Amino acid sequence: MRTFFDELYENYHHDLFQFLIYMVKDRSLAEDLVQDVYVRVMKSYDSFNGKSSEKTWLFSIARHVAIDYFRKQKRKRNRFLEFFDWTEKGEQIKDQNKMPEEIAIQNDEIQQVYQALDKCTVDQRSVLIFRFIQGLSIMETAEILSWSESKVKTTQHRAMKALKTILDEMEEGRGNREEA
């Protein structure tokens, strides 16, 4: 098992870490989630039957860890919001997490794409990251997500459409500010 784990770590650690950074937009949180992934890998090692590649199995675990984190945060946020008596309009609590240093130094257009990606659904974001940032095939993405290839294609199409709409809205908002 140690050899398997060492090989998995050596071959995929960078890609795994990068995927989680793109998902959560926080370097230290991504580091914590990577550790959670490896804990789950160790616990589920005996259940890996080789029907998929090691990489797709690992990324499937990573995606589930990220989704579990988002669900947990949403429950915490909802409990917090219920605790206070908000005004009629309701105060919005915005996530103030900074983007990772690697993204912050990118040019403005790339930053806009990452910000728009953050506004996509988790499924859309996952497909776009796997397909275009990680460079996985439709088949590999389908294996990781436990979806059919047609569902990956459909989600990718809808994600690209949503991303374009979000980017267009961001551009319109920027234009309105410049005119004022």
C-alpha positions as MATLAB code, in Angstrom:
seq = 'MRTFFDELYENYHHDLFQFLIYMVKDRSLAEDLVQDVYVRVMKSYDSFNGKSSEKTWLFSIARHVAIDYFRKQKRKRNRFLEFFDWTEKGEQIKDQNKMPEEIAIQNDEIQQVYQALDKCTVDQRSVLIFRFIQGLSIMETAEILSWSESKVKTTQHRAMKALKTILDEMEEGRGNREEA';
ca = [
       0.000    0.000    0.000;
       2.833    2.414    0.798;
       4.273    2.055   -2.701;
       0.829    2.649   -4.198;
       0.327    5.749   -2.060;
       3.814    7.118   -2.801;
       3.270    6.607   -6.521;
      -0.149    8.263   -6.361;
       1.317   11.214   -4.473;
       4.274   11.611   -6.811;
       2.209   11.357  -10.000;
      -0.844   13.422   -9.110;
      -0.196   15.649   -6.099;
       0.383   18.837   -8.093;
      -2.740   18.320  -10.246;
      -4.812   17.420   -7.186;
      -3.676   20.510   -5.306;
      -4.286   22.727   -8.342;
      -7.805   21.309   -8.787;
      -8.699   22.048   -5.165;
      -7.282   25.590   -5.366;
      -9.495   26.267   -8.372;
     -12.486   24.830   -6.534;
     -12.115   26.681   -3.206;
     -10.012   29.733   -4.175;
      -7.932   29.559   -1.000;
      -4.435   28.092   -0.798;
      -4.414   27.057    2.884;
      -7.906   25.596    2.618;
      -6.828   23.645   -0.469;
      -3.867   22.285    1.506;
      -6.261   21.105    4.238;
      -8.579   19.514    1.709;
      -5.665   17.722    0.020;
      -4.928   16.133    3.387;
      -8.571   15.075    3.671;
      -8.326   13.503    0.217;
      -5.265   11.497    1.227;
      -6.972   10.349    4.425;
      -9.907    9.105    2.348;
      -7.515    7.444   -0.087;
      -5.896    5.561    2.784;
      -9.284    4.532    4.197;
     -10.682    3.412    0.859;
      -7.520    1.843   -0.574;
      -8.958   -1.664   -0.204;
     -12.060   -0.690   -2.173;
     -10.101    0.514   -5.223;
     -10.782   -2.204   -7.765;
      -9.008   -0.771  -10.799;
     -12.147   -0.288  -12.908;
     -11.034    3.295  -13.427;
      -7.555    4.759  -13.518;
      -5.852    5.817  -10.306;
      -6.104    9.427  -11.475;
      -9.865    9.349  -12.030;
     -10.364    7.568   -8.704;
      -8.267   10.198   -6.906;
     -10.031   13.136   -8.560;
     -13.404   11.593   -7.801;
     -12.448   11.516   -4.120;
     -11.158   15.111   -4.339;
     -14.399   16.315   -5.908;
     -16.423   14.684   -3.149;
     -14.191   16.259   -0.490;
     -14.759   19.704   -2.078;
     -18.520   19.176   -2.281;
     -18.616   18.019    1.353;
     -16.741   21.177    2.328;
     -19.208   23.397    0.399;
     -22.178   21.661    2.021;
     -20.688   22.064    5.474;
     -20.034   25.765    4.841;
     -23.563   26.282    3.570;
     -25.028   24.685    6.732;
     -22.787   26.870    8.920;
     -23.772   29.994    6.988;
     -27.477   29.146    7.219;
     -27.241   28.606   11.002;
     -25.401   31.914   11.313;
     -27.989   33.755    9.229;
     -30.858   32.253   11.214;
     -29.298   33.428   14.478;
     -29.609   37.132   13.670;
     -32.680   39.269   13.061;
     -31.903   40.702    9.640;
     -33.523   43.795    8.119;
     -36.276   43.473    5.542;
     -33.853   43.520    2.629;
     -31.481   41.203    4.447;
     -27.792   41.756    4.718;
     -25.666   39.706    2.414;
     -22.570   38.078    3.792;
     -20.041   37.920    1.045;
     -17.146   35.536    0.948;
     -14.016   37.637    1.453;
     -11.523   34.854    0.667;
      -8.735   36.069   -1.541;
      -7.833   34.222   -4.682;
      -4.588   32.250   -4.540;
      -1.378   34.132   -5.285;
      -1.011   32.226   -8.512;
      -4.314   33.603   -9.807;
      -3.838   37.122   -8.417;
      -0.791   37.746  -10.579;
      -2.627   36.772  -13.762;
      -3.824   39.512  -16.082;
      -7.243   41.102  -15.651;
      -9.025   38.978  -18.256;
      -7.887   35.712  -16.664;
      -8.973   36.989  -13.246;
     -12.405   37.760  -14.690;
     -12.691   34.215  -16.021;
     -11.819   32.795  -12.589;
     -14.329   35.117  -10.906;
     -16.987   34.095  -13.415;
     -16.104   30.436  -12.909;
     -16.811   30.929   -9.227;
     -20.396   31.950  -10.118;
     -21.059   28.708  -12.012;
     -22.638   25.722  -10.295;
     -20.323   23.198   -8.640;
     -21.006   20.686  -11.430;
     -20.308   23.247  -14.148;
     -17.155   24.425  -12.384;
     -15.956   20.836  -11.948;
     -16.423   20.033  -15.638;
     -14.708   23.223  -16.791;
     -11.751   22.692  -14.449;
     -11.340   19.029  -15.382;
     -11.714   19.643  -19.115;
      -9.910   22.942  -19.694;
      -7.580   23.487  -16.763;
      -6.621   19.895  -15.947;
      -6.846   18.894  -19.626;
      -8.811   15.682  -19.031;
     -10.786   14.005  -21.777;
     -14.570   13.764  -21.751;
     -14.231   10.080  -20.902;
     -11.894   10.741  -17.950;
     -14.156   13.530  -16.695;
     -17.171   11.227  -16.932;
     -15.343    8.548  -14.933;
     -14.362   10.987  -12.181;
     -17.874   12.392  -11.899;
     -19.568    8.988  -12.342;
     -21.575   10.468  -15.203;
     -22.239    9.450  -18.778;
     -20.132   11.111  -21.441;
     -23.251   12.809  -22.812;
     -23.954   14.363  -19.405;
     -20.402   15.731  -19.328;
     -20.864   17.178  -22.826;
     -24.220   18.725  -21.905;
     -22.885   20.172  -18.651;
     -19.815   21.491  -20.463;
     -22.020   23.158  -23.089;
     -24.251   24.739  -20.439;
     -21.226   25.767  -18.377;
     -19.612   27.495  -21.347;
     -22.879   29.283  -22.080;
     -23.255   30.335  -18.423;
     -19.623   31.474  -18.306;
     -20.096   33.610  -21.410;
     -23.250   35.182  -19.950;
     -21.512   35.922  -16.647;
     -18.497   37.429  -18.423;
     -20.785   39.563  -20.626;
     -22.618   40.824  -17.523;
     -19.299   41.602  -15.828;
     -18.181   43.533  -18.920;
     -21.454   45.501  -19.036;
     -21.064   46.353  -15.356;
     -17.530   47.571  -15.971;
     -18.684   49.695  -18.927;
     -21.402   51.337  -16.835;
     -18.868   52.275  -14.141;
     -16.506   53.778  -16.727;
     -19.292   55.940  -18.198;
     -20.227   57.408  -14.809;
];
